[in-house]
């Protein structure tokens, strides 16, 4: 990020810790400048042009992002798991002129290009920039990508260029929503917004010399882009990268490089807790830990603290807020809502404001009263790319309607109840899946859980729980239902429990409840 939208800080030294390879700041700077010069000179990238990045957590990702920003361009990160149809939607919607992708994804990119504005494809290998290939990449091979420009050829030119000055409120990222309730939309994250959140996370973790930022979240997600990539740059801390998350490998690398700061989805922390190597690892350096993107359950926080000695801080935010808008201050523990047992998602970060309004009429909600969470501040998106009507509905006078139901206590702590669209109506009573899931996670045999509403002739809807048992655990439906009825009003307890091997999720670990609801509807139609 350059010019008036400067992030501050710079590359740490080393800039990246890629598996067991340390990559110095000098090399990172040279590659960033050379790629920027090639993008601007050879490929004709103009300020404001969009560049799509379809990469895993490899050093080329942060180098490319900062090179694009140096040119005054805009980045749009693509989930590498996306298929041709999903990729084409993002390329068409963003109007990207350049794609930077892994060699292994080149065929998907080529198939998606027809009708798009893409003029150039740059291919990256995860095997480059490594002193030795780690075991987890042992089966990976170089792939020939006809028609694509090798990333290494562009950075080998050794070129350089001064940074293009950008306005703080110009787009830095077009970040696509997870699509949990519809077609993914491109939220505009400005240079000011990205820098604001990065500075807030730097301050939250008191990040500086001696710290190591652990990139546990995928860099193509807003949490990875802002809380890892941008925060590492703002704090000049080394960025620990490992291609893709694997619980045993990240535990090894945190110990190896003495990682200190991480923020990631709760499912990743659960995977680390369940990994057999955890007791053997020294994680004493990892003292600045936070989770967000999906509900954080008290039972998991307690497990993590018992296992590592470090408290797992809750956060809350959206793609539209450039990652956390709320966070539990470091050194504090999240208070628990007496009514639901939910952990607080924290306080608004510096410079942000929040309020709760009643869903029925938009009036200000009283302390402790449930309503929709609204937030505004420097990091809130100015709107969705190319969607003025939807932008006007979502943002009023700078206030973002989050679509999340929550409440605020007398001390200003915020609590997330659930998504408005996920509420289950049982005989006229509101049941929020999040509250039931909190109770389910407290059962010793439950590893994961998600609750949805299913049609019922008498009650209208009833809660149904989808449960993934812990490895080796034996549990019956009646036991789970009884566990819930002991802790919840009877109408809130699941009427049925479905045991499954996995629950469909977004990248941040949010349960894709719409897929579970579709499963329930299909089952009802078949019966």
NORPELIN-V300388 format. One record per residue. N is the residue number from 1. RES is the residue in one letter. NEAR is the number of other ideal C-beta (glycine too) atoms within 10 Angstrom. Layout:
[[N	RES	NEAR] [N	RES	NEAR]]
//
This chain:
[[1	X	24] [2	X	18] [3	X	17] [4	X	13] [5	X	22] [6	X	16] [7	X	23] [8	X	13] [9	X	21] [10	X	15] [11	X	24] [12	X	24] [13	X	15] [14	X	20] [15	X	27] [16	X	27] [17	X	24] [18	X	25] [19	X	23] [20	X	14] [21	X	15] [22	X	13] [23	X	23] [24	X	14] [25	X	16] [26	X	12] [27	X	17] [28	X	23] [29	X	16] [30	X	16] [31	X	25] [32	X	23] [33	X	21] [34	X	20] [35	X	26] [36	X	30] [37	X	21] [38	X	23] [39	X	28] [40	X	22] [41	X	13] [42	X	14] [43	X	17] [44	X	12] [45	X	24] [46	X	12] [47	X	13] [48	X	13] [49	X	21] [50	X	26] [51	X	27] [52	X	26] [53	X	25] [54	X	27] [55	X	26] [56	X	20] [57	X	25] [58	X	25] [59	X	24] [60	X	27] [61	X	28] [62	X	27] [63	X	29] [64	X	28] [65	X	26] [66	X	27] [67	X	28] [68	X	27] [69	X	27] [70	X	24] [71	X	27] [72	X	22] [73	X	26] [74	X	25] [75	X	26] [76	X	25] [77	X	26] [78	X	25] [79	X	18] [80	X	18] [81	X	12] [82	X	19] [83	X	11] [84	X	15] [85	X	9] [86	X	17] [87	X	24] [88	X	19] [89	X	17] [90	X	23] [91	X	24] [92	X	14] [93	X	21] [94	X	22] [95	X	18] [96	X	25] [97	X	21] [98	X	23] [99	X	28] [100	X	31] [101	X	25] [102	X	25] [103	X	21] [104	X	18] [105	X	22] [106	X	22] [107	X	13] [108	X	20] [109	X	25] [110	X	18] [111	X	13] [112	X	25] [113	X	17] [114	X	9] [115	X	9] [116	X	20] [117	X	14] [118	X	21] [119	X	14] [120	X	17] [121	X	19] [122	X	25] [123	X	25] [124	X	29] [125	X	20] [126	X	24] [127	X	14] [128	X	16] [129	X	22] [130	X	18] [131	X	10] [132	X	8] [133	X	14] [134	X	17] [135	X	9] [136	X	15] [137	X	16] [138	X	7] [139	X	7] [140	X	16] [141	X	9] [142	X	12] [143	X	14] [144	X	8] [145	X	22] [146	X	7] [147	X	10] [148	X	20] [149	X	17] [150	X	15] [151	X	26] [152	X	15] [153	X	12] [154	X	22] [155	X	24] [156	X	12] [157	X	13] [158	X	10] [159	X	18] [160	X	13] [161	X	17] [162	X	11] [163	X	17] [164	X	18] [165	X	12] [166	X	26] [167	X	13] [168	X	17] [169	X	15] [170	X	17] [171	X	25] [172	X	29] [173	X	28] [174	X	25] [175	X	28] [176	X	27] [177	X	18] [178	X	18] [179	X	14] [180	X	18] [181	X	13] [182	X	10] [183	X	9] [184	X	18] [185	X	22] [186	X	25] [187	X	28] [188	X	22] [189	X	29] [190	X	23] [191	X	24] [192	X	21] [193	X	28] [194	X	30] [195	X	25] [196	X	23] [197	X	30] [198	X	29] [199	X	21] [200	X	27] [201	X	28] [202	X	25] [203	X	14] [204	X	24] [205	X	24] [206	X	11] [207	X	24] [208	X	12] [209	X	9] [210	X	9] [211	X	23] [212	X	23] [213	X	29] [214	X	28] [215	X	27] [216	X	26] [217	X	29] [218	X	25] [219	X	22] [220	X	24] [221	X	24] [222	X	30] [223	X	28] [224	X	24] [225	X	30] [226	X	32] [227	X	33] [228	X	30] [229	X	26] [230	X	29] [231	X	28] [232	X	30] [233	X	26] [234	X	25] [235	X	26] [236	X	19] [237	X	25] [238	X	23] [239	X	27] [240	X	28] [241	X	27] [242	X	23] [243	X	20] [244	X	14] [245	X	19] [246	X	14] [247	X	19] [248	X	15] [249	X	18] [250	X	24] [251	X	21] [252	X	20] [253	X	21] [254	X	23] [255	X	17] [256	X	14] [257	X	18] [258	X	15] [259	X	26] [260	X	20] [261	X	28] [262	X	26] [263	X	30] [264	X	27] [265	X	25] [266	X	24] [267	X	22] [268	X	19] [269	X	24] [270	X	21] [271	X	18] [272	X	23] [273	X	16] [274	X	13] [275	X	17] [276	X	8] [277	X	13] [278	X	16] [279	X	7] [280	X	10] [281	X	19] [282	X	12] [283	X	18] [284	X	11] [285	X	18] [286	X	21] [287	X	16] [288	X	21] [289	X	25] [290	X	24] [291	X	30] [292	X	28] [293	X	29] [294	X	16] [295	X	23] [296	X	29] [297	X	26] [298	X	16] [299	X	16] [300	X	21] [301	X	21] [302	X	13] [303	X	17] [304	X	21] [305	X	14] [306	X	9] [307	X	15] [308	X	20] [309	X	11] [310	X	16] [311	X	19] [312	X	23] [313	X	27] [314	X	28] [315	X	24] [316	X	28] [317	X	26] [318	X	24] [319	X	23] [320	X	27] [321	X	27] [322	X	34] [323	X	34] [324	X	31] [325	X	30] [326	X	24] [327	X	26] [328	X	26] [329	X	12] [330	X	16] [331	X	7] [332	X	14] [333	X	15] [334	X	23] [335	X	15] [336	X	14] [337	X	20] [338	X	9] [339	X	12] [340	X	21] [341	X	16] [342	X	27] [343	X	25] [344	X	26] [345	X	26] [346	X	28] [347	X	18] [348	X	20] [349	X	27] [350	X	12] [351	X	13] [352	X	22] [353	X	13] [354	X	22] [355	X	16] [356	X	23] [357	X	17] [358	X	14] [359	X	13] [360	X	7] [361	X	7] [362	X	13] [363	X	10] [364	X	11] [365	X	19] [366	X	12] [367	X	11] [368	X	14] [369	X	13] [370	X	19] [371	X	23] [372	X	19] [373	X	27] [374	X	23] [375	X	26] [376	X	20] [377	X	22] [378	X	20] [379	X	28] [380	X	26] [381	X	26] [382	X	16] [383	X	18] [384	X	23] [385	X	20] [386	X	14] [387	X	15] [388	X	9] [389	X	8] [390	X	13] [391	X	17] [392	X	11] [393	X	11] [394	X	20] [395	X	19] [396	X	12] [397	X	6] [398	X	12] [399	X	17] [400	X	22] [401	X	17] [402	X	22] [403	X	16] [404	X	21] [405	X	23] [406	X	25] [407	X	23] [408	X	21] [409	X	14] [410	X	7] [411	X	9] [412	X	12] [413	X	19] [414	X	23] [415	X	27] [416	X	25] [417	X	24] [418	X	25] [419	X	18] [420	X	16] [421	X	13] [422	X	24] [423	X	17] [424	X	24] [425	X	13] [426	X	20] [427	X	12] [428	X	8] [429	X	13] [430	X	15] [431	X	25] [432	X	23] [433	X	27] [434	X	21] [435	X	23] [436	X	25] [437	X	23] [438	X	24] [439	X	26] [440	X	26] [441	X	21] [442	X	18] [443	X	20] [444	X	9] [445	X	15] [446	X	23] [447	X	20] [448	X	22] [449	X	25] [450	X	25] [451	X	28] [452	X	23] [453	X	22] [454	X	20] [455	X	12] [456	X	15] [457	X	5] [458	X	6] [459	X	17] [460	X	14] [461	X	19] [462	X	20] [463	X	25] [464	X	24] [465	X	26] [466	X	26] [467	X	24] [468	X	16] [469	X	17] [470	X	15] [471	X	7] [472	X	6] [473	X	12] [474	X	8] [475	X	17] [476	X	11] [477	X	14] [478	X	9] [479	X	12] [480	X	24] [481	X	16] [482	X	12] [483	X	20] [484	X	22] [485	X	14] [486	X	9] [487	X	17] [488	X	19] [489	X	12] [490	X	9] [491	X	16] [492	X	22] [493	X	22] [494	X	27] [495	X	16] [496	X	14] [497	X	21] [498	X	17] [499	X	13] [500	X	15] [501	X	6] [502	X	9] [503	X	20] [504	X	16] [505	X	18] [506	X	17] [507	X	19] [508	X	22] [509	X	22] [510	X	20] [511	X	24] [512	X	16] [513	X	22] [514	X	16] [515	X	15] [516	X	23] [517	X	18] [518	X	13] [519	X	17] [520	X	18] [521	X	12] [522	X	10] [523	X	12] [524	X	11] [525	X	7] [526	X	6] [527	X	5]]
//
